[in-house]
Amino acid sequence: MPTDMSRRTLVRSLAGAGVLAFGLTACNDLDGLDPEATALPTQSGGTGSGPRRFGAEWDKHLRTVMSWPASETVWGDQLPDVRRDVAGLAQAISAREPVVMMARPEQKDAAQKACGSAVEVVPIAVDDLWARDTLPVFVEEGGKVKGVDFNFNGWGGKQQRGNDAKVARTVLAKYGVERIETRLVAEGGSFETDGLGTLMVTESSVVNDNRNPGMSRDQVEAELKRVLGVTKVIWLAGVKGKDITDAHVDCLTRFAAPGVVLLDQAFPGTPADVWSRSADQARSVFKTATDARGRKLEVVELQQPDPDKITGRGDAFVSSYMNFYIGDKGVYLPKFGDARADDRAQQILKQYFPTREIVPVKIDAIAAGGGGIHCATHDIPALG
């Protein structure tokens, strides 16, 4: 596990000018839905194009961006294994859509060799692999894509971030993408959207003095609505102080489609802990919650693998299937080694993404650091 802190316990080229014209489209998996049900809500609650939109991950991508893990201080002797996993994930995604890998200039050649020629490696100084959290959160406004810089501070000052704290601003400036400023400190893994105005957030990761001291939940919600263009925020309690992220939503619950959420479920017989209680709390919220269109949410539980059958180990190991990534032509989810559970998770995702290939990827070293596939990837929306 990383030597300074894991993500599960505290005692543990972007295409130049093309970036300027990103747009968003619905994925083929949503074809046939009621047009009224999928129309975009404006910030005032009506129906229309909306002044600003935070798109769903299943919308069309221009490319996927990743980050080459750089720091021995963070990973220690696990760094080679983590790099192997990151390279393997990049290769899997690049077989189906363009992938850009950010790497320190002095590590660019090694990253290129590891990832292969299908991955474009660009020299941008980074510290760690968690591109989901260090890059801007991209939104559409006025026919262009803009980037919200959420002022990454190392998950509340828990990890070194000399380079990662500058990644969002560096990427936006380098490629001429307009930067949307906010006083909020947050990370991309904090949020989950249906692309239609609904946002799910864990309160523990945002309404927290290590990111946003003195801000109430209402103040945070108002700012999230402003910068992301969402109209409905569903708050989940999460867990403070037990992992480096303070319990990001993307290890707990994800949208599978408008009105449908997948929810992490512990393996049967596993003793209750803060994580299973967090899932129970989310389930209770979903019983009465509605999305931005007023629909009640369908909840589909995605059970974790048998801890005695998984191939990965470590106190920080994340065995949740929730941390999957929806690409243009594939859905990438972890393969933990429990064949029955792995297959069940793949079949559930196939139901909701029938036009995409379901691609299981072995990521034991990444998962041992307390993260997953979604944490290691960041989607850039595409025009048309």
N, C-alpha and C positions, 0 to 999 in steps of 0.2 A: 504494500500500500504506500501512498505517498508519505514521505518522511516528515513533512511539516504538519499536514492534516489531511485526513480522508474526507470524502463527501458524505459519509454515513455516520460518523461519530466525531464529536469534538475532541475526545481523548484519542481520536483517530484522524488568371487575372480576370477578377471581374472584367467584363468586356468593355473597356473604355467608354466611348460615347454611347454605346448601346444601353448603359445603365440609366441614362437620362430619360429614356422613353419606356420604362417598364410599365406594363399594364397588367390587368388581372382578368382571368376568365374562369368560369366554373369547370370542374373536371368532368370527364365523360361519365363517371360513376353517378353523377347527379342528374343526368339527362332524364327527362320524363317527369320530374317533380313539378308540382303545381307552381306556375310562374309567380302567383301571388305569395306563395309560401317562401319563395326564394328571392323575392325582390328585396333590394337593400333598404334598410331603414335609414332615414336621415337622422341627424343629431337631434332634431326637434320631434322625432318619433313618427314622422310621416313616411311615405314611400317614394323613392326616387333614387337618383344616382348617389346622393350624399356628398358632402364636401370633403370627407376623408374616410378612408376605409382600410381596416386591418384585415387582410385576406386570410382565408383558411389555407392550411398547409396542402390541401388537395387541389388548390388552384394551380394553374400552369406555372412552371418554374422557368426562369432563364437559366439558372444553374444552382448548384449546391456549393456552399463555401464551408471549408473545414480548416482546422488549425493544427500544425505539426507540433506535438509536444516537445518542448525545448529544455525544460529545467530539470537537472539532476537533483537540485535542492528539493523540488516537489516530489519527484518519483523515485529517487535513489536507484537501487539496482533493478527496479521494475521498469525503468524507462525503455529498454530494448523490447520487452514484451508489449508494452503499451503502444510503442511505435508500430510494431507488427500488426496489432489489432487495428490501429488507425489506417494504416496502409491497406489492409484487407478490406476495410469498410469503404474506403475511397475507391478501390478497384471495383467493388460490387456496384456502387452507385454510378461510377463513370461508364459502366457498360450500358447504362440506360439513359443518362443525361450528363451534361457537362459538369465537371467538378473542378473547383479552384481550391488549392491548398495554400494557405498562408504559412510561411516558414521564415525563420530568421535568415538573413542573407548568407551567413556562413554555414547554414544547414540546408540551404536550398538544393544543392546537388545531391546530397544524401537523401533528402526527402523525395526528390524526383526519381532517383534510382529505386527507392523502396516502393513508390506508388505506381511507377510505370508511365509510359508516354501518354496514356489516355487522360491523365490528370495534369492540369496546368498548375505548376507551382510558382507562386509569386513571392518576391522578397518583402515581407512585412514582419517586423519584429513582434514576436509573441512570447508568452511564457508557458501556456498550458493549452490543452486540446479542446477546451469547452467553448467552441465557437457559438453555440446557442446563446451563451450569456454575454460574451464580449462584443459581438457585433451589434450594429444598430438593429432595432426592430423596424422593418420596412412597412410603410403604408402607402396607399395610392391616394393622390389628390390632384385634381385638375389634369388628369391624363398622364401624370408622371409619378414615379416612385420617389418617395422621400424617406429619410431615415431618422427615427427617433433615437437620440443618444441618451441612454438611461444612466449615464455616469457610473459605469462599473467600478466598484470599490472593493473587489475581492471578497464578495459575499459578506459584507459587513466588516471588512478588515481582517479576515481570517487567513488570507493567503497572499503571498507576494504578487504584485500586479504592476511592476514598473513599466512593462510593455503592454500587458493586457488592458490596463486602464486607458490606454491611448488608441486601442484598435478601432473603436467605433469612429472616432473623429478622424483618424488616419485614413481609413477606408473611404469615408464620405468625402474628405478633401481630395484624396488622390484621384478619385473618379468623378468629381464634380457633382455629387448627389447632394441636394439640399439637406442641411441638418436642421431637424426640429429640436429645439432646446426645451428642456424640462428641468424643474428642480428635483424631480423624483430620482431616487437611486433604486434601480431594479435590474433584473436580468430577464433575458428572453424565455428562460425556462419557468419564470413566474406565471406566465400567461398562457391561456389556451382559448382560441376563438373558433367559432363556427363560420366566420367570414360574413355573417349577416347581422352583425351588431352585438352579439353576445360574447362576453368575456368571462372566463372562469379564472379565479385568482386565489392562491392561498394567502390568507391574512398574515400568517406567521412570517412570510418571506418579504412582505412589503410594508405592512404596518408594524414596523420594528425600528427601535431607536438606533440599531446599528446601520440602518440605511436612511431612514427618514425621521430623525428625532423631532418630536413635538408635533408631528402631523397626525391628525385623527383619521379614522377610516373614511369618513365622509370627505375629507380634504383629498385623500389619496384617490378615492373614487372619482371625484370631480376632475382631477388632473389626468387620470387614465382616460376618461371619456374625451377630454379635450385633445390629448396628443394622439390617441389611437382612433378616434372617431366612433367608438362603440357607444351603444345606448343602454345596455343592460349589463351589470356586473353581478355575477353569482359568486359570493364570498364563501370560501371553505376555510375552516379553522387552521388546518395544517399543524405543524409541530415546531415550536421554537427551541433552538439551542441543542438539538440532538444530531444534526448533520450540518455540514458547512453551508448548505443552501438555505437552511431553516425551512426545509420541506417544500421544494418546488412542486407545482401542480403537475408537471409532466412525468412524475413517477407515481402519481396518484390516480389521475383521471384524464381522459382525452375525448374529444369529439370524434365520432366515427362517421357522422353525417349530421345535417341539421336536425336537432331534436333528439339525437341519440348520443349517449355518453358511455364510454367504456370505463369500468371502475376496477381498480386493483383489489384482489381478494387473496388473503393468506391461504397457504396450503392447509387443507383440513387437518385438525389436530395440533396445529402450531399454537403454542401458548400466546395468549393475547399480549400485545405490546403497544407502544405508542403509535406504531405505524398501522396496525390493524384497527386500533381505536380511531385513528384519523380517517381511515376508510369508512368506518361505521358512521362517523360524524358527517362525512360527505354524503353517504347514502341517505341519511335523515334529511339533509338539505334538499337533495334531489326529489324527495317525495312531494314537496310542495313548490319547488322552484319552477319557473317558466323562463323561456328564452326571450329574446328581443321581439319575437313575433307573437308572444303570448302562448306558445305551445308548452305543454307539459313535457318533461324529459323522460325518454325511455332509457333505462339503466341496464347495461349488459355487463355482467361480472366476468373478469378475465383472471382466472385462478393462477397463482404462482406455481412453479414446479416443486416437486418433492425435494426438500433440502438435502436428503440423503442420496439423491441421484444426480444432482448437478455436478458439473465438472469443475466449476470455479469455487474458490474458497476465500476466506478472509472476513474479518469483523465488519468491514465496510461493504461487502459484496451486495450488490443490488440485483435481486432476482425477479424484479417486476417486469412483466411484458409491456407495461404502459409506455416505456421509453422507446417506442418505435418511431420510425421516420417515414413519412408519406412522400415519395418521389413521384415524378411525372409518370413513369412506367412501372415502378416497383414500390412495394411497401417492405421496409427493411426492419426486421425485428430480431431480438437476440435468440440464439439457440443455446440453451442452458445444459442440455445433456439428458434431461428427463424426456425420453422420446414421446411418451403419451401426452405430457403437458405441452411440449413444443408443438406437436401436431395439432392439438386442440386450439392453441392460440393462433396458429396459422389458418386453421379452418374458419375461426370466428372472423378474423380480419378479411379473409377472402369473401365472406358474405357481404361485407360493406364496401369492398374495393374489387369488384369482379373483373374489371378491365385491366387491373394491374397485376404484375407477377408478385407473388409473395416470396420474399427472399430472406431466409434465415441466415444470420451471420454470427459466427462465434466471436465473442468479445469478452472473454473471461478476464483479461487484464484490465480493460476499461471498467468493467463491472466491479472488479476488486477495488478500484479507486472510488467507488460510490456513484458512478454515473452510467450512462448508456448511450445508445445510438442517437437518440434525439438530442441529448446534451452535446454530442460531438459534431452536429450538423446544423446548418442554417440555410434556409431556403430563400432565394431571391426571386420575386415574382416576375413574370414575363408578360409582354404585350400580346394580346390576341390569342 
